[in-house]
């Protein structure tokens, strides 16, 4: 016959074993949860890295990782209108167009977009190859009916356009050299609000990936910390309110392309360039 004292010790032992079992189960759950959280964080950081680089202000090929966090998707309504009828260009060229711009002049650009008109002033004297290429492509209708495929609103604040494919990997078939990277406006590793600059495929390590600009360009709507690797070739003269409207609508990360596409329907209906 079991004494009261033995029964008490048995119950205490069983209670202890149950506590240990619950503690073990809880520890396994916590460990599994931590692994999941770590994986999610790693994915988020990787996504953010791709976002920075592709906003990157890379354009036209495989992208390189860097640093910004992925923007939070916004539920804001689309503030833009429907695109004009027409299809994006499918043209490509085997080599950079012959120089035809006047390097003593500036060139005025009008981007008639579904969200409003954006005006630019291009400096042919400081970035002749870039401005010449941009004017050539605009004259060929290359930018017409193309989407501005990437919006970055974390760490850097840019809208990227110039790819008729809308993927961030389209090119006109040729590349242009980097220019004007010592522009005094790029102080302290900052591209100031109102800058127009070229995207490229520079990977931050190999000089072989320099001089890789094509057709993609980005519009800086708020001061953005970026290394001076992207040709600044103009300024925004009108439409900053349009860019802010687009930014306010937010962006959504596409897990396939790693682009952060604007929630706003941003399409360049017509791009025109005039000597001024």
C-alpha positions as CSV (number, residue, x, y, z in Angstrom):
1,X,0.0,0.0,0.0
2,X,1.3,3.4,-1.0
3,X,1.7,5.9,1.8
4,X,0.4,9.4,1.7
5,X,4.0,10.7,1.5
6,X,4.9,8.4,-1.4
7,X,1.7,9.4,-3.2
8,X,2.6,13.1,-2.7
9,X,6.1,12.5,-4.1
10,X,4.6,10.6,-7.1
11,X,2.2,13.4,-7.9
12,X,4.9,16.0,-7.5
13,X,7.1,14.0,-9.9
14,X,4.3,13.6,-12.4
15,X,3.6,17.4,-12.2
16,X,7.3,18.1,-12.8
17,X,7.4,15.8,-15.8
18,X,4.3,17.5,-17.3
19,X,6.0,20.9,-16.7
20,X,9.1,19.7,-18.4
21,X,7.2,18.3,-21.3
22,X,5.3,21.6,-21.8
23,X,8.5,23.6,-21.5
24,X,10.2,21.3,-24.1
25,X,7.2,21.8,-26.5
26,X,7.3,25.5,-26.0
27,X,11.0,25.6,-26.7
28,X,10.6,23.7,-29.9
29,X,7.8,26.1,-31.0
30,X,9.9,29.1,-30.1
31,X,12.9,27.7,-32.0
32,X,10.7,27.0,-35.1
33,X,9.1,30.5,-34.9
34,X,12.6,32.1,-34.6
35,X,13.8,30.2,-37.7
36,X,10.7,31.4,-39.6
37,X,11.2,35.0,-38.5
38,X,14.9,34.9,-39.4
39,X,14.0,33.5,-42.8
40,X,11.4,36.2,-43.4
41,X,13.8,38.9,-42.3
42,X,16.5,37.5,-44.6
43,X,14.1,37.5,-47.5
44,X,13.0,41.1,-46.7
45,X,16.5,42.3,-46.6
46,X,17.4,40.5,-49.8
47,X,14.3,42.0,-51.4
48,X,15.3,45.5,-50.2
49,X,18.8,45.0,-51.5
50,X,17.5,44.1,-54.9
51,X,15.2,47.0,-54.8
52,X,18.0,49.4,-54.2
53,X,20.2,48.0,-56.9
54,X,17.6,47.7,-59.5
55,X,16.3,51.1,-58.8
56,X,19.6,51.2,-59.1
57,X,19.7,52.0,-60.4
58,X,20.7,49.2,-62.4
59,X,19.0,48.9,-65.7
60,X,19.2,46.4,-68.6
61,X,20.6,43.2,-67.1
62,X,21.0,41.1,-64.0
63,X,20.9,43.2,-60.9
64,X,23.2,43.5,-57.9
65,X,22.4,43.6,-54.2
66,X,22.9,46.6,-52.0
67,X,21.0,48.1,-49.1
68,X,17.5,49.7,-49.0
69,X,14.5,48.1,-47.2
70,X,11.6,47.1,-49.4
71,X,8.8,49.8,-49.5
72,X,5.6,49.0,-47.7
73,X,2.8,48.4,-50.2
74,X,0.3,51.2,-50.1
75,X,-3.5,50.9,-50.4
76,X,-3.8,54.4,-51.8
77,X,-6.0,54.7,-54.9
78,X,-4.5,55.1,-58.3
79,X,-4.2,58.9,-58.9
80,X,-3.5,58.6,-62.7
81,X,-5.5,58.4,-65.9
82,X,-5.7,55.6,-68.5
83,X,-2.8,55.4,-71.0
84,X,-3.2,56.8,-74.5
85,X,-3.8,54.2,-77.2
86,X,-0.5,52.7,-78.5
87,X,2.1,50.0,-77.9
88,X,5.5,50.3,-76.4
89,X,8.5,50.4,-78.8
90,X,10.3,47.2,-79.8
91,X,13.1,49.0,-81.6
92,X,16.8,48.4,-80.9
93,X,20.0,49.7,-82.5
94,X,23.4,48.0,-82.9
95,X,25.4,51.0,-81.7
96,X,25.2,54.4,-80.1
97,X,23.7,57.0,-82.4
98,X,26.1,59.5,-84.0
99,X,26.5,62.8,-82.1
100,X,24.1,65.4,-83.3
101,X,23.4,67.6,-80.2
102,X,24.7,71.1,-79.8
103,X,26.9,70.9,-76.7
104,X,26.7,74.6,-76.2
105,X,22.9,74.4,-75.8
106,X,20.4,72.9,-73.4
107,X,17.5,70.8,-74.3
108,X,13.9,70.9,-73.0
109,X,12.0,67.7,-72.5
110,X,8.3,67.3,-72.0
111,X,7.1,63.9,-70.6
112,X,3.4,63.8,-71.1
113,X,2.4,61.1,-68.6
114,X,-0.9,59.6,-67.4
115,X,-0.3,61.3,-64.1
116,X,0.6,64.8,-65.5
117,X,3.3,66.6,-67.4
118,X,6.9,66.4,-66.2
119,X,9.4,69.0,-67.6
120,X,13.1,68.4,-67.8
121,X,16.1,70.5,-68.8
122,X,19.1,68.5,-70.2
123,X,22.7,69.7,-70.1
124,X,24.4,68.6,-73.4
125,X,27.6,70.3,-72.4
126,X,28.2,68.2,-69.3
127,X,26.7,64.9,-70.6
128,X,26.8,65.0,-74.4
129,X,26.6,61.3,-75.1
130,X,23.7,60.9,-72.6
131,X,21.7,63.8,-73.9
132,X,22.4,62.9,-77.5
133,X,21.1,59.3,-76.9
134,X,18.1,60.6,-74.9
135,X,17.1,63.0,-77.7
136,X,17.6,60.3,-80.3
137,X,15.4,57.8,-78.5
138,X,12.7,60.3,-77.9
139,X,12.7,61.3,-81.6
140,X,12.3,57.6,-82.4
141,X,9.3,57.3,-80.2
142,X,11.2,54.9,-78.0
143,X,9.8,56.2,-74.7
144,X,6.2,56.6,-75.9
145,X,3.7,54.3,-74.3
146,X,6.3,52.9,-71.9
147,X,5.7,52.5,-68.2
148,X,7.7,54.0,-65.4
149,X,8.4,50.6,-63.9
150,X,10.0,51.3,-60.6
151,X,9.4,53.5,-57.6
152,X,11.7,53.6,-54.7
153,X,10.5,55.4,-51.6
154,X,12.8,54.0,-48.9
155,X,16.3,55.4,-48.3
156,X,16.4,56.7,-51.9
157,X,13.4,58.4,-53.6
158,X,13.3,57.9,-57.3
159,X,11.0,57.1,-60.1
160,X,12.7,55.0,-62.8
161,X,11.5,55.0,-66.5
162,X,12.8,54.4,-70.0
163,X,12.2,50.7,-70.4
164,X,9.5,49.8,-73.0
165,X,9.5,46.3,-71.7
166,X,8.5,47.5,-68.2
167,X,10.8,44.9,-66.5
168,X,13.9,47.0,-65.7
169,X,15.9,44.8,-68.1
170,X,15.1,46.4,-71.5
171,X,17.9,48.2,-73.5
172,X,18.0,50.1,-76.8
173,X,20.6,47.6,-77.9
174,X,23.6,49.8,-77.2
175,X,25.3,51.4,-74.2
176,X,26.7,54.8,-73.5
177,X,29.6,56.0,-71.4
178,X,29.3,57.4,-67.8
179,X,29.6,61.2,-67.7
180,X,29.6,64.1,-65.3
181,X,30.2,62.0,-62.2
182,X,32.2,64.7,-60.6
183,X,29.3,67.2,-60.9
184,X,29.5,69.5,-57.8
185,X,25.8,69.1,-57.2
186,X,26.5,65.5,-56.0
187,X,27.9,66.6,-52.7
188,X,28.3,64.2,-49.8
189,X,27.0,61.2,-51.8
190,X,23.6,62.8,-52.3
191,X,21.6,63.2,-55.6
192,X,19.5,66.2,-54.8
193,X,15.8,66.4,-55.4
194,X,15.2,67.5,-59.0
195,X,18.1,65.5,-60.5
196,X,17.7,63.5,-63.7
197,X,20.2,60.7,-63.9
198,X,20.9,57.5,-65.9
199,X,20.5,54.0,-64.6
200,X,23.3,51.5,-65.4
201,X,24.6,48.1,-64.7
202,X,27.6,49.1,-62.6
203,X,28.1,46.5,-59.9
204,X,30.1,48.6,-57.5
205,X,33.2,46.3,-57.8
206,X,34.4,45.8,-61.4
207,X,35.2,48.7,-63.8
208,X,34.1,46.4,-66.6
209,X,30.5,47.1,-65.6
210,X,30.9,50.8,-65.9
211,X,29.8,52.7,-69.0
212,X,26.7,50.5,-69.2
213,X,23.9,53.1,-69.4
214,X,21.2,52.5,-72.0
215,X,17.7,54.0,-72.1
216,X,16.6,53.9,-68.5
217,X,16.7,57.0,-66.4
218,X,15.5,58.0,-63.0
219,X,13.9,61.2,-61.6
220,X,14.9,62.1,-58.0
221,X,11.9,63.6,-56.2
222,X,13.6,63.8,-52.8
223,X,17.3,64.1,-51.8
224,X,18.7,60.6,-52.1
225,X,21.9,59.1,-50.7
226,X,23.6,57.4,-53.7
227,X,27.2,57.0,-54.7
228,X,28.2,59.1,-57.7
229,X,28.0,56.3,-60.2
230,X,25.0,57.4,-62.2
231,X,25.3,60.1,-64.9
232,X,23.4,63.3,-63.8
233,X,22.4,64.8,-67.1
234,X,19.6,67.2,-66.3
235,X,17.1,68.7,-63.9
236,X,13.4,68.6,-63.3
237,X,11.9,71.9,-64.3
238,X,8.2,71.1,-63.7
239,X,6.0,68.3,-62.4
240,X,7.5,67.7,-58.9
241,X,3.9,67.7,-57.7
242,X,3.2,64.9,-60.2
243,X,6.1,62.9,-58.8
244,X,5.0,63.5,-55.2
245,X,1.5,62.3,-56.2
246,X,3.0,59.1,-57.7
247,X,5.1,58.6,-54.6
248,X,2.2,59.1,-52.3
249,X,0.3,56.2,-53.9
250,X,3.2,53.9,-52.9
251,X,4.6,50.8,-54.6
252,X,4.4,47.0,-54.5
253,X,7.2,44.5,-54.7
254,X,7.0,42.1,-57.6
255,X,8.5,38.8,-56.3
256,X,9.3,37.7,-59.9
257,X,11.1,40.8,-61.2
258,X,12.1,42.3,-57.8
259,X,10.8,45.6,-59.1
260,X,8.9,47.9,-56.8
261,X,6.3,48.9,-59.3
262,X,4.4,52.1,-58.6
263,X,0.8,51.6,-57.5
264,X,0.0,54.5,-59.8
265,X,-0.4,53.8,-63.5
266,X,2.6,55.8,-64.7
267,X,2.9,55.7,-68.5
268,X,4.8,58.1,-70.7
269,X,2.2,58.8,-73.4
270,X,4.6,61.0,-75.3
271,X,8.2,62.2,-74.8
272,X,9.4,65.2,-76.8
273,X,12.8,67.0,-76.8
274,X,13.5,70.5,-78.1
275,X,16.6,72.6,-78.3
276,X,16.3,75.6,-76.0
